Structure formats: structure tokens, C-alpha cells
Amino acid sequence: MTHHALEITGVSKTFTSGGSSKLVLEDATFHVKEGEFVSLIGPSGSGKSTLFHLIGGLEKPGSGEIRIGGRLIAPMERGLIAYMPQNASLLPWLSVARNIEMALEIAGIDRKEARNMARKWLTRIGLERDADSYPHALSGGMQQRVSFLRALLSPQPLMCLDEPFGSLDALTRQHMQTWLLSLWEEDRRSVLFITHSIEEALLLSDRILVLSTAPAKVIREIEVPFPRPRGEQLWSDPVFNELKREIYGLLTPAVQTGGRV
Ligand SMILES: Nc1ncnc2c1ncn2[C@@H]1O[C@H](COP(=O)(O)OP(=O)(O)OP(=O)(O)O)[C@@H](O)[C@H]1O
């Protein structure tokens, strides 16, 4: 029997602090198929990062089930996803090359082979000359590339990317999107991707889940119809612009609150 890469069923989460409590996720239910690229788009504070923390075992769900590769995960069970947080999470005391080698060694590759592979990959992403630098010496875009590469080379079949390009300037972000797309289209890992950019979601995803304000629910599911490989030619596709308008409409406050302001 084949399993989905990720299945979230009826997941709720309430945060309690200082005597007050906030329901952040209510009965969240969705899945990511094997090899599928799914984006979550929703208002700020709707609970997207919280969802990732539950999947990654950093927080405990209040109720509901999370299955990764068909297996029900225990609350706070870690190590089952390749995770890339909002800010590049490189180990500052290791060189760029060592940061990559570590991901490979964790995947069970021996040190010598990891070293060769890291050099090869750094050359592929145009950072061969930075292999021995420390992360702080790299620009934000370069750090994000290394951080993405670490997630890509991690052994877990599901990658969860939390707004990986949010802190980059518009031009670097566009380069990173097409770069990620070309790498991803080669081996099609299962991806759950958080973004605030409608264009980014349309360019990258097979499916987009639009979330409501907290407590977050999936208010619309959009199958993105464009064939792959995709590229910047999409920007001028009329269907792209139609979908963009539709999602934009779903994210306006009036729709989000059901007419209540
Ligand atoms: N550990 C925590 N304790 C208390 N409240 C929390 C905690 N973590 C998150 N929250 C609250 O849960 C809500 C959802 O936060 P979350 O970071 O998941 O939203 P988000 O959709 O990822 O937002 P953004 O798009 O701005 O990154 C927010 O109101 C936040 O303040």
C-alpha cells in the first residue's frame, strides 16, 4: 500500500500563557502526496509555523494525528523531516563545507565521500570558492542556498521549508525560486512549503492550501495546472494571473473573517 508523505488529521493546538489561551489550529486536515510540492499560504499569525513545529516534534498537538510516510508519529518525535526554518540555520562554528558534510554524515555517508559530495554540490550551486568560509561571511542569499542544500541532502523523504526566501530582496528571491525549482524538478522530493508570496506558491507548487486566520483552517485547495519544467514564462500566462487574483481575493480581510471586520 502506498502512503502519503504527510497526513494531518484533525490537528488542534491551543497556547496558554498568563491565564489566557489562544486556539491557533482547529481541526487542521490535509495531506502531501509522495513527490508532491504543496504550499501553505495564509495571513500572518494563522499558525503556519506552529504546524511545522508540530510536524517536527518541537511542540505537542492538543489533539489529532500526524502521519509521516504512513506512520503515526508520537508527540514531540523528532528527526523525521528535513526542515529549513525562516532564517538560515547554519552552524556558525563550522565552515560552509562542514555544514554540508554534516548533513551527509547524518544521512550515513562516510566522511571521505561526504567531503567529495559537499565540494561537488557547492560547485553546482556556485559557492565552491566559499567552501572554507564561515557562514557569517556569506550574504543572506548565499546562506539560504547552503541552508536549502542541507535540507535537500538530508535523508528524510519529506522537506518542510518555512518561508525560506522571506528575508531576501526581490531580485535574489526570484533567482532563488528558479534555482530551487530546477533542483527540485530533478528528484521531486515531497515538500511542504510556507510562503506569503502568491507568485512564489504558483511558480513552485503542485497544490496550494489557502489558510484562514487563526484558528487556521484550509479554506481553499488549488491544483496548480502548469506543466513542468516551469520558468519565468509563467508570469505572463493568463491563467497564472487569474489564479493570482483568486488567491489574493481569498486572503483579503473581509473574506477571511466571513464579512466580519
Ligand atoms: N510558544 C508559543 N506560545 C504562545 N503563543 C504562541 C507560541 N507560538 C506561537 N504562538 C502564537 O500562535 C499564533 C500563530 O503563530 P505562528 O508563528 O504559527 O503563525 P504564522 O502563520 O507562522 O505567522 P507568520 O506568517 O507571521 O510567520 C500567533 O498568535 C503566535 O503568537
The ligand as an ORCA input file, in Angstrom:
! r2SCAN-3c Opt
* xyz 0 1
  N       5.130     29.087     22.034
  C       4.075     29.898     21.904
  N       3.413     30.361     22.986
  C       2.349     31.161     22.867
  N       1.833     31.566     21.687
  C       2.437     31.143     20.576
  C       3.592     30.290     20.604
  N       3.974     30.035     19.331
  C       3.112     30.693     18.540
  N       2.189     31.356     19.268
  C       1.057     32.159     18.755
  O       0.389     31.367     17.797
  C      -0.056     32.189     16.706
  C       0.421     31.583     15.394
  O       1.827     31.746     15.280
  P       2.639     31.160     14.044
  O       4.042     31.594     14.212
  O       2.370     29.713     13.921
  O       1.948     31.910     12.831
  P       2.401     32.003     11.304
  O       1.200     31.735     10.488
  O       3.589     31.136     11.060
  O       2.818     33.519     11.221
  P       3.815     34.271     10.196
  O       3.205     34.065      8.850
  O       3.768     35.689     10.638
  O       5.171     33.621     10.349
  C       0.459     33.582     16.982
  O      -0.603     34.326     17.556
  C       1.554     33.378     17.989
  O       1.681     34.487     18.838
*
